[in-house]
Amino acid sequence: MSGRAARMKTILLITEQFDPTADHLLQVLRRRGCPALRWNLDRYPQDSTLTYRASADELGGSIATEGRIAPFDLIGSVWYRASHCRGFPPGLKPQEREFAAREAESALNSLPLVTDWRWMNEPRRHRDAAWKPAQLAAARRLKLAIPRTVITNDPGVVTAFREESGGAIIFKTLSQTLDLEPGKAAFTALVTEEALSSLSLIRHAPGIFQELVAKDYEVRLTVVGDRMFAAKVLSQRNERTKLDWRIAAHEIKYEPIDVPADIRDKVSGFMAEAGLTYSCIDFIVTPEGRYVFLESNPRGQYLWIEHYTGMPITEAIADALMT
């Protein structure tokens, strides 16, 4: 297929109604004259349809949403921002809703297996790459520095780890979700003496516990295909953001920064091993200048970084989807 023909294919944005990043990307694609279709999964299956057609002679289908129909063979690439189907009528019983969600997501998750679309990121790759223990294992294999870490639901293991670490450890959740209310998130927290009194709660929900690593600053590295956009996060200049800059992300400063070549090479290896074409990767940079890998978010937010630094991340995403 020629480059010109490929560009005429529709770009499918799988997202939700409240997604300013998708709003902005859609504007960029339309400005470029590229056909694009937005499919909001919080309106599927009630207000949109996904149809497969299979016979001995053909295998195809279409997506219909907001008055438009996109046949499978006219879609070229996909920006995969949402994965949970939530468009169900409120009157469903819990068992009915669970069944409907399972059926809808079965239909959704079959798409990569029956189409030749290019995905950013392919759903199975995204799912596997989101597991935090797997990220740490991959980072370690690639010789990226990582914090000493315990992931467990055993309070005794955490207590011992805290003692070994001189009483300075932090807690993070194993997962993060776009389903939280706007403005809410599960932030990193210090494991204090007071927190130890409720440590028995992890019996029901395992967590990540890591040594507290000294910071000079942090780096948010947004990877789009073979392009990398690194922002220096000056989190240590604000008392509120020293532990987790996400608490007040708009109260701190960001600067474009060049990442050392060896870190870039290792990140390229990390992306290739995970099968990702997009991710936001967070590092601590210690006072000695050592980069310490924290985590990778294959569906990470970036729009505010673009706003504060001027780095053309959205344009790079559009380039990748149109290539």
C-alpha positions in Angstrom: 0.0 0.0 0.0 1.4 3.4 -0.9 2.0 6.1 1.8 -0.7 8.2 0.2 -3.3 5.4 0.3 -2.4 4.6 3.9 -2.9 8.2 4.9 -6.5 8.1 3.5 -7.4 5.3 5.9 -9.6 6.2 8.9 -7.9 6.6 12.3 -10.0 5.1 15.0 -9.8 6.7 18.5 -11.0 4.3 21.1 -11.7 6.5 24.2 -14.4 7.9 26.4 -16.5 11.1 26.4 -14.4 12.9 28.9 -10.9 12.8 27.4 -9.4 16.2 26.6 -6.3 14.5 25.1 -8.5 12.7 22.6 -10.3 16.0 21.9 -6.9 17.7 21.1 -5.7 14.8 18.9 -8.9 14.8 17.0 -8.5 18.5 16.2 -4.9 17.9 15.0 -6.0 15.0 12.7 -8.9 17.0 11.3 -6.6 20.0 10.6 -4.4 17.7 8.6 -7.4 16.5 6.6 -7.1 12.9 8.0 -10.4 11.0 8.4 -10.9 10.0 12.0 -13.6 8.3 14.0 -14.0 8.7 17.8 -15.6 5.7 19.5 -16.5 6.3 23.2 -16.6 3.0 25.1 -18.6 4.6 27.9 -21.4 4.7 25.3 -20.9 1.2 24.0 -22.8 -1.0 23.5 -26.0 0.9 24.2 -25.3 3.9 21.9 -22.9 2.4 19.3 -22.5 -0.9 17.5 -19.7 -3.3 16.7 -20.6 -5.8 14.0 -18.6 -8.8 12.7 -19.5 -10.6 9.5 -17.9 -14.0 8.7 -18.5 -16.5 6.0 -16.5 -18.9 3.8 -16.0 -15.9 1.4 -15.2 -13.0 3.7 -14.4 -11.8 7.2 -15.1 -8.2 8.0 -17.3 -5.9 9.9 -17.9 -2.3 11.0 -18.2 0.1 13.8 -21.2 2.5 13.9 -21.2 5.5 16.3 -22.5 9.0 16.3 -24.2 8.6 13.0 -21.2 7.3 11.1 -20.3 3.8 10.0 -16.7 2.7 9.5 -16.1 -0.6 7.8 -13.1 -2.6 9.1 -11.3 -2.4 5.7 -11.4 1.5 5.8 -9.7 1.7 9.2 -5.9 1.9 9.1 -4.7 2.6 12.7 -6.1 2.8 16.2 -5.3 5.0 19.2 -6.3 2.8 22.1 -7.2 5.0 25.1 -10.0 3.1 26.8 -10.6 -0.6 27.3 -13.7 -1.0 29.4 -17.2 -1.0 27.9 -19.5 1.0 30.2 -22.4 2.0 28.1 -25.2 0.0 29.8 -28.7 1.0 30.9 -28.9 1.8 34.6 -31.7 -0.7 35.2 -29.6 -3.8 34.7 -29.2 -6.1 37.6 -25.5 -6.7 38.8 -25.4 -10.2 37.2 -26.9 -8.9 34.0 -24.4 -6.0 33.8 -21.5 -8.4 34.5 -22.7 -10.7 31.7 -23.3 -7.8 29.3 -19.8 -6.3 30.0 -18.1 -9.6 29.5 -19.9 -10.1 26.1 -19.1 -6.6 25.0 -15.5 -6.8 25.9 -15.2 -10.2 24.2 -16.3 -8.6 21.0 -14.0 -5.6 21.5 -10.9 -7.6 22.4 -11.3 -9.7 19.3 -10.6 -6.8 17.0 -6.8 -7.1 16.9 -7.1 -10.8 16.0 -9.3 -10.3 12.9 -8.0 -7.0 11.5 -4.7 -5.7 10.2 -4.9 -2.3 11.9 -1.8 -0.7 13.5 -2.4 -0.2 17.2 -1.1 2.4 19.6 -1.0 0.2 21.7 -2.3 -3.3 20.8 -4.7 -4.3 23.6 -3.0 -7.5 24.7 0.4 -5.8 24.7 -1.0 -2.9 26.6 -2.5 -5.3 29.2 0.6 -7.3 29.8 2.8 -4.1 29.8 0.7 -2.5 32.5 1.6 -5.1 35.2 4.0 -3.4 37.6 6.0 -6.6 38.6 6.6 -7.3 34.9 7.8 -3.8 34.4 10.4 -4.1 37.2 11.6 -7.4 35.9 12.0 -6.0 32.3 13.8 -2.9 33.6 16.2 -5.1 35.7 16.9 -7.3 32.6 17.8 -4.2 30.6 20.1 -2.9 33.4 18.0 0.1 34.3 18.4 1.0 38.0 15.3 0.2 40.1 14.4 0.8 43.7 14.5 -2.0 46.2 11.0 -3.3 46.1 8.6 -5.6 47.9 5.2 -6.4 46.4 3.1 -8.4 48.8 -0.1 -8.9 50.8 1.9 -10.1 53.9 2.1 -7.3 56.6 5.0 -9.1 58.3 7.1 -8.9 55.1 6.4 -5.1 54.8 7.3 -4.5 58.5 10.6 -6.3 58.0 11.3 -4.5 54.8 10.7 -1.1 56.5 13.2 -2.0 59.2 15.8 -3.0 56.7 15.3 0.3 54.9 15.8 2.4 57.9 12.1 3.2 58.3 11.9 5.0 55.0 9.7 3.2 52.5 6.7 4.3 50.3 3.5 2.6 49.3 2.0 2.6 45.8 -1.0 0.7 44.3 -0.5 -2.0 41.7 -3.0 -0.5 39.4 -4.3 2.9 38.3 -7.5 3.4 36.4 -9.2 6.0 34.2 -12.5 5.2 35.9 -11.8 7.4 38.9 -13.6 10.7 39.2 -11.8 13.6 37.5 -9.1 15.0 39.8 -8.8 11.8 41.8 -5.9 9.3 41.9 -4.2 6.9 44.2 -1.0 8.8 45.2 2.3 7.5 46.6 2.4 7.6 50.4 5.0 7.2 53.1 4.6 4.2 55.3 4.7 5.9 58.7 4.4 4.4 62.2 0.7 5.4 62.1 0.2 3.6 58.7 1.6 0.4 60.2 -1.4 0.1 62.5 -3.6 -0.5 59.4 -1.2 -2.6 57.5 -3.4 -5.7 57.9 -5.6 -4.2 55.1 -3.1 -5.4 52.5 -4.2 -9.0 53.2 -7.2 -8.1 51.0 -5.3 -6.0 48.4 -1.5 -6.4 47.8 0.5 -3.3 47.3 3.9 -2.1 46.2 6.4 -1.1 48.8 9.7 0.6 47.8 12.7 2.2 49.5 12.6 6.0 49.5 15.0 7.1 46.9 16.7 10.6 47.2 15.7 12.9 44.4 17.3 15.9 42.7 14.5 16.0 40.2 12.3 13.6 38.2 11.9 12.9 34.5 8.7 12.1 32.6 9.7 10.4 29.3 6.9 10.2 26.7 7.8 7.6 24.0 6.0 7.8 20.6 7.3 5.2 18.2 11.0 5.9 17.9 10.7 9.4 19.2 11.2 10.4 22.9 10.1 13.6 24.6 11.7 14.0 28.1 10.5 16.6 30.6 12.5 17.5 33.7 10.0 17.6 36.6 11.2 20.1 39.2 9.2 18.3 42.0 11.6 19.0 44.8 11.0 22.7 44.7 7.5 22.3 46.1 6.9 20.7 49.5 3.6 19.2 48.3 5.2 17.4 45.3 8.4 16.0 46.8 6.9 12.6 47.3 4.5 12.4 44.3 4.3 15.3 41.9 0.9 14.2 40.6 -0.7 15.7 43.7 -0.1 19.2 42.4 1.1 18.7 38.8 0.1 22.2 37.7 2.0 23.9 40.6 5.5 22.8 39.5 7.8 23.7 36.6 8.8 21.5 33.7 11.6 21.8 31.3 12.6 19.8 28.2 15.7 17.8 28.9 18.1 15.5 27.0 18.1 12.0 28.4 21.5 10.2 28.4 22.1 8.0 25.4 22.4 4.8 27.5 19.0 5.5 29.1 17.5 6.1 25.7 18.9 2.8 24.4 17.6 0.9 27.4 14.1 2.5 27.1 14.1 1.5 23.4 14.8 -2.0 24.5 12.1 -1.8 27.1 9.5 -0.7 24.5 10.5 -3.3 22.0 10.4 -6.1 24.6 6.9 -5.0 25.7 5.7 -4.5 22.1 4.6 -0.9 22.8 4.6 2.1 20.5 3.5 4.5 23.2 4.2 4.9 26.9 5.0 7.4 29.6 7.9 6.3 31.7 8.8 7.9 35.0 12.3 8.2 36.5 13.9 9.6 39.6 17.2 11.4 39.0 19.3 11.2 42.2 21.6 14.0 43.5 24.4 11.9 42.0 22.7 12.0 38.6 21.6 8.4 38.5 18.4 7.5 36.6 16.1 5.2 38.6 13.2 3.6 36.8 9.9 3.9 38.6 7.2 2.7 36.2 5.7 2.7 32.7 2.2 3.8 31.9 1.2 2.5 28.4 -1.8 4.9 28.5 -0.1 7.7 30.3 -1.3 11.3 30.2 0.9 13.9 28.5 -1.1 16.9 27.5 -0.1 19.2 30.3 3.5 18.3 29.7 3.1 19.4 26.1 1.4 22.6 27.3 4.2 23.6 29.7 7.2 22.5 27.6 6.0 23.1 24.0 7.2 19.6 23.0 5.1 18.4 20.0 3.9 15.2 21.4 0.4 15.3 19.9 1.9 16.0 16.4 4.2 12.9 16.9 1.2 10.7 17.8 -0.6 12.0 14.7 2.5 11.3 12.6 2.7 7.7 13.9 -1.0 7.0 13.3 -0.9 8.4 9.8 2.3 6.7 8.7 
